[in-house]
């Protein structure tokens, strides 16, 4: 279970979810649903057995198994396209600094077509930043923007570290908090958005997704699915990683803090991408997972 002072790496606790997401991005890239040539080699470098086998196609697909790599690929394609499009549209509007909070194994600084003069800040634990930087360097990868790493625990004074790295609070920024807020305690969630708001000039943009009710991870529909998947080696138990406390509704919270918010459910986002949202108990349980983008008013 999580504690306020817990630690992790890319193969343990909440850190392993970054490897899981990268593995699913690799599936989406292999299916030509997204363009991410770095996801699979990053996963292999981590060495988490089940996810290495996943990206290498070594987990058998059987008729009676819960394992469906095509479904994983489509689900992650929807999520990845959402954030890719967010950053592309932000830079098309003239924004030239982006902040990827809890960057994990995200390789957008290396693969998106950033306009000249764009600075991409990646905020994450020092060990995660060092691992990704050295692994991509060994692959000969070069950032497509000016990449500045901010190696800091989000429980520490990350705004000060971001400013020290050159972040300009007088210029609009594009912020992403992908796959993050569900792992934050309620007060830390509010603090995250308070800090982002305080650091942001008018016209700044923000994207994230959230689970309206985290008790879904204790729901019998999810628990049964998790038990079946754990037999294949997928042993990350989200119920032990998320914080199950009442928290602010993010759309309402941001709206009160001068953000103009647009949002849609994961089911709606599937439809917008031309995919059929699955029709089963697990999909129904997560159908209200919400993606949002917001613009800060003056």
C-alpha positions in Angstrom: 0.0 0.0 0.0 1.1 3.6 -0.6 2.5 5.8 2.1 3.4 9.5 2.0 7.1 8.8 1.9 7.2 5.7 -0.3 9.8 5.2 -3.0 9.8 3.3 -6.3 11.6 2.7 -9.5 10.4 1.8 -13.0 9.9 -1.9 -12.0 8.1 -1.4 -8.7 5.0 0.2 -7.1 3.6 3.2 -8.9 6.7 3.5 -11.0 5.9 0.3 -12.7 2.8 1.8 -14.2 5.0 4.0 -16.4 6.6 0.8 -17.8 3.1 -0.6 -18.3 1.9 2.5 -20.2 5.0 2.4 -22.3 4.4 -1.2 -23.1 0.9 -0.4 -24.2 2.2 2.5 -26.3 4.6 0.0 -28.0 1.6 -2.2 -28.9 -0.2 0.8 -30.4 2.9 1.7 -32.3 3.3 -1.8 -33.6 -0.3 -1.7 -34.8 0.5 1.6 -36.6 -2.1 3.4 -34.5 0.5 5.9 -33.1 4.1 6.8 -34.0 6.4 6.0 -31.1 9.6 4.1 -32.0 11.0 4.6 -28.5 8.4 2.9 -26.3 9.4 -0.7 -27.0 13.2 -0.2 -26.5 12.6 1.7 -23.3 10.4 -1.1 -21.9 13.1 -3.7 -22.8 15.7 -1.6 -21.1 13.6 -1.6 -17.9 13.6 -5.4 -17.9 10.2 -5.9 -16.2 9.5 -9.4 -17.5 5.8 -9.4 -18.3 6.1 -6.1 -20.2 9.2 -7.2 -22.1 7.3 -10.3 -23.1 4.3 -8.1 -24.0 6.2 -5.8 -26.4 8.0 -8.9 -27.9 4.7 -10.7 -28.6 5.5 -13.6 -26.3 2.3 -13.7 -24.4 -0.1 -16.2 -26.1 -3.5 -15.1 -27.1 -6.1 -17.8 -26.4 -9.8 -17.9 -26.8 -10.5 -18.2 -23.1 -8.0 -15.5 -22.0 -8.7 -12.0 -20.7 -5.6 -10.9 -22.6 -6.4 -8.8 -25.6 -3.4 -6.9 -27.0 -5.5 -5.3 -29.8 -7.8 -3.8 -27.1 -4.8 -2.6 -25.2 -3.4 -1.0 -28.3 -6.6 0.8 -29.2 -7.1 2.1 -25.6 -3.6 3.4 -25.4 -3.8 4.9 -28.9 -6.8 6.9 -27.8 -4.9 8.3 -24.8 -1.7 8.9 -26.7 -3.4 10.7 -29.6 -5.3 12.9 -27.1 -2.0 14.2 -25.5 -0.1 14.3 -28.8 -2.9 16.5 -30.3 -3.0 18.6 -27.2 0.7 19.6 -27.6 0.5 20.0 -31.3 -2.5 22.4 -31.0 -0.8 24.3 -28.2 2.3 25.0 -30.2 0.2 25.8 -33.3 -1.4 28.5 -31.1 2.0 30.0 -30.4 3.0 28.4 -27.1 6.7 27.6 -27.0 7.1 26.0 -23.6 5.7 22.7 -22.5 5.8 20.9 -19.2 5.3 17.2 -18.9 4.6 16.5 -15.2 5.5 12.9 -14.1 7.1 12.3 -17.5 8.0 8.7 -16.8 8.9 7.0 -20.1 7.1 9.6 -22.2 9.2 10.3 -25.3 7.3 13.3 -26.7 10.3 15.5 -26.4 12.0 13.1 -29.0 9.1 12.3 -31.4 6.7 15.2 -31.7 7.2 17.9 -34.4 7.9 20.8 -32.0 8.3 24.2 -33.7 11.7 25.8 -33.5 12.3 27.6 -30.2 10.1 25.2 -28.2 11.4 24.2 -24.7 10.1 20.9 -23.2 10.5 20.5 -19.5 10.2 16.9 -18.2 9.5 16.7 -14.4 10.0 13.3 -12.6 12.1 11.5 -10.1 15.9 11.8 -10.6 16.3 8.0 -11.2 13.5 8.0 -13.8 15.0 11.0 -15.6 18.5 9.5 -15.6 17.3 6.2 -16.9 15.3 7.5 -19.8 18.0 10.1 -20.8 20.8 7.5 -20.8 18.7 4.8 -22.5 17.6 7.1 -25.3 21.2 8.4 -25.7 22.4 4.8 -26.2 19.8 4.4 -28.9 21.1 7.5 -30.7 17.9 9.4 -30.2 17.9 13.2 -30.3 15.2 15.5 -28.9 13.1 17.4 -31.4 12.9 20.4 -29.1 15.1 21.9 -26.4 14.6 19.3 -23.7 15.2 20.4 -20.1 14.9 17.8 -17.3 13.7 18.7 -13.9 14.7 15.9 -11.6 12.6 16.3 -8.5 10.1 14.4 -6.5 6.6 16.0 -6.9 6.4 15.9 -3.1 9.3 18.4 -2.9 9.4 21.9 -4.2 9.1 21.1 -7.9 7.9 24.6 -8.9 11.2 26.1 -7.6 13.1 23.4 -9.5 11.1 24.2 -12.7 11.8 27.9 -12.4 15.5 27.2 -11.8 15.5 25.2 -15.0 14.4 28.3 -16.9 10.7 28.1 -16.9 9.2 31.5 -17.8 6.1 32.3 -15.7 5.4 35.3 -17.9 4.8 33.2 -21.0 2.0 30.8 -21.7 2.8 27.1 -21.2 1.2 23.8 -22.2 1.0 21.4 -19.2 0.3 17.7 -19.2 -0.4 15.5 -16.2 -0.9 12.2 -18.0 -1.7 9.2 -15.8 -0.9 11.0 -12.6 -3.8 12.4 -10.5 -5.2 9.0 -9.5 -2.0 8.3 -7.7 -2.1 11.5 -5.6 -3.7 12.0 -2.3 -6.6 14.6 -2.4 -4.6 17.4 -1.0 -1.7 16.7 -3.3 -4.1 16.8 -6.3 -5.3 20.2 -5.3 -1.7 21.4 -4.7 -0.7 20.2 -8.1 -3.3 22.3 -9.9 -2.8 25.2 -7.5 0.9 25.2 -8.4 0.2 24.9 -12.1 -2.2 27.8 -11.9 0.3 29.9 -10.0 3.0 29.2 -12.5 0.8 29.8 -15.6 0.4 33.0 -17.6 -3.0 33.7 -19.2 -3.5 31.5 -22.3 -1.7 28.6 -20.8 -3.2 25.1 -21.5 -3.6 22.0 -19.4 -4.5 18.4 -20.2 -5.0 15.4 -17.9 -7.3 12.5 -17.4 -9.0 11.3 -14.2 -11.1 8.5 -12.7 -14.2 10.1 -11.1 -14.5 7.3 -8.5 -11.4 5.4 -7.6 -13.4 2.7 -5.7 -13.8 1.1 -9.1 -10.5 -0.6 -8.5 -12.2 -2.5 -5.6 -15.2 -3.3 -7.7 -15.9 -7.0 -8.2 -15.9 -6.5 -12.0 -12.4 -5.1 -12.0 -11.1 -7.5 -9.3 -12.2 -10.5 -11.3 -10.5 -9.2 -14.4 -7.3 -8.4 -12.4 -7.2 -11.9 -10.9 -7.4 -13.5 -14.4 -4.8 -11.1 -15.8 -2.4 -11.6 -12.8 -2.2 -15.3 -13.8 -0.4 -14.1 -17.0 2.0 -12.0 -15.0 0.2 -8.7 -15.1 0.4 -8.2 -11.3 0.1 -4.5 -10.9 -2.8 -4.0 -8.5 -4.1 -0.5 -8.9 -6.3 -0.8 -5.8 -3.0 -0.7 -3.8 -1.6 2.2 -5.7 -4.4 4.8 -5.8 -5.6 6.9 -2.9 -9.2 6.1 -2.1 -10.4 9.3 -0.5 -13.0 11.9 -1.5 -11.3 14.5 -3.6 -12.1 17.6 -5.6 -13.8 17.2 -8.9 -11.1 18.4 -11.2 -13.4 20.0 -13.8 -15.2 22.0 -11.1 -11.9 22.8 -9.3 -10.2 24.2 -12.4 -13.3 26.1 -13.4 -13.2 27.9 -10.1 -9.6 28.8 -10.7 -10.1 30.6 -14.0 -9.6 27.6 -16.3 -12.0 27.1 -19.2 -12.4 23.4 -19.3 -13.5 21.0 -22.1 -13.9 17.4 -21.3 -15.1 14.0 -22.6 -15.4 10.4 -21.4 -13.1 7.7 -22.6 -16.0 6.1 -24.4 -16.6 9.4 -26.3 -12.9 9.6 -27.1 -13.0 6.1 -28.6 -15.8 7.2 -30.9 -14.0 10.4 -31.9 -11.0 8.2 -33.0 -13.2 5.8 -35.0 -13.0 3.0 -32.4 -15.9 1.1 -30.9 -15.7 1.2 -27.1 -15.8 -2.4 -25.7 -19.1 -3.7 -24.5 -18.4 -5.7 -21.3 -18.5 -5.3 -17.6 -14.9 -4.0 -17.3 -15.4 -1.4 -20.0 -18.7 -0.3 -18.4 -17.0 0.2 -15.1 -14.5 2.6 -16.6 -16.7 4.3 -19.2 -16.8 7.6 -17.2 -13.0 8.0 -17.0 -12.7 11.6 -18.2 -10.1 13.4 -20.3 -9.9 17.2 -20.1 -8.2 20.1 -21.7 -8.3 23.6 -20.3 -7.2 27.2 -21.1 -6.4 29.7 -18.4 -8.3 32.9 -18.6 -6.9 36.3 -17.8 
